[in-house]
Amino acid sequence: MQGRLTVAGVPVDPVTMKEAETRAAGLLEDGGRHLIATPNPEMAVLAARDPGFRKILEGADLALADGFGLRIAARIEGTRIPATITGAEFTLRLARLAEQKDCSVYLLGAGRGVAEEAAKNLTLNFPKLRIAGAEQGGSIRWIAGAWEEDAALVDRIAAAKPDILLAALGHGKQERWIRDHLPKLPTVKVAMGIGGTLDFLAGRVWRAPYLLRKLHLEWLWRLIIEPWRFFRIFEATFVFLWMVLKNRLKGVR
């Protein structure tokens, strides 16, 4: 297996979905506590601006390329990624893996009631999956270098003794929260930031039709159904591509 790559300034493990599942299974079994990251173009733009966030991604035990934009960036930079793996897709694979290995899952974040609805839908698809807990988590904010949050949140998660923690707090924030809180959660073997995946799982937001996903145009679908995301999508497409091309031109010179 090819070693870890740096694509658009962020770490990427060049793995297929099957290889990623095998790696995740190993992380669940080795006795440690691990972060799985899903770098995407928007996260690459943030990492270019925030070295601290880039360092968190570099410390991830598994970094999955989420988004066709990273595959394009890899080609521009003269390397290759065998597959892109979205956070939504890998969340379902983790749920199946958890069911097979009798591991429990804790869902954290998203809007009011979303995590609970997502948990119900997950158990419809994976009847033997153990949900250790599901909650919004209250107000969680990173202010002036410190977390402002419910003082009992970490204690609640720790008391539930989950094996897997899936945090939907928004990119950057969720990875930082996991980095800072994972040492206080001794039973958590694997933690992953999953962004808007809980909204999909809860049925609050519909994923793009299969054809658009196949054509790597899921970003266009999100723009159509959530036009307020325009600036985020603009960053993940045009700003990201310009950043990659600019860095490539600098390298050529």
Secondary structure as GFF3:
##gff-version 3
##sequence-region A 1 253
A	DSSP	beta_strand	5	7	.	.	.	ID=ss1
A	DSSP	beta_strand	10	12	.	.	.	ID=ss2
A	DSSP	alpha_helix	17	29	.	.	.	ID=ss3
A	DSSP	beta_strand	34	37	.	.	.	ID=ss4
A	DSSP	alpha_helix	41	49	.	.	.	ID=ss5
A	DSSP	alpha_helix	51	58	.	.	.	ID=ss6
A	DSSP	beta_strand	62	63	.	.	.	ID=ss7
A	DSSP	alpha_helix	68	76	.	.	.	ID=ss8
A	DSSP	alpha_helix	87	101	.	.	.	ID=ss9
A	DSSP	beta_strand	104	109	.	.	.	ID=ss10
A	DSSP	alpha_helix	114	125	.	.	.	ID=ss11
A	DSSP	beta_strand	130	135	.	.	.	ID=ss12
A	DSSP	beta_strand	141	143	.	.	.	ID=ss13
A	DSSP	beta_strand	146	148	.	.	.	ID=ss14
A	DSSP	alpha_helix	153	160	.	.	.	ID=ss15
A	DSSP	beta_strand	164	168	.	.	.	ID=ss16
A	DSSP	alpha_helix	173	181	.	.	.	ID=ss17
A	DSSP	three_ten_helix	182	184	.	.	.	ID=ss18
A	DSSP	beta_strand	190	193	.	.	.	ID=ss19
A	DSSP	alpha_helix	197	202	.	.	.	ID=ss20
A	DSSP	alpha_helix	210	214	.	.	.	ID=ss21
A	DSSP	alpha_helix	218	225	.	.	.	ID=ss22
A	DSSP	three_ten_helix	227	229	.	.	.	ID=ss23
A	DSSP	alpha_helix	230	234	.	.	.	ID=ss24
A	DSSP	pi_helix	235	239	.	.	.	ID=ss25
A	DSSP	alpha_helix	240	252	.	.	.	ID=ss26
###
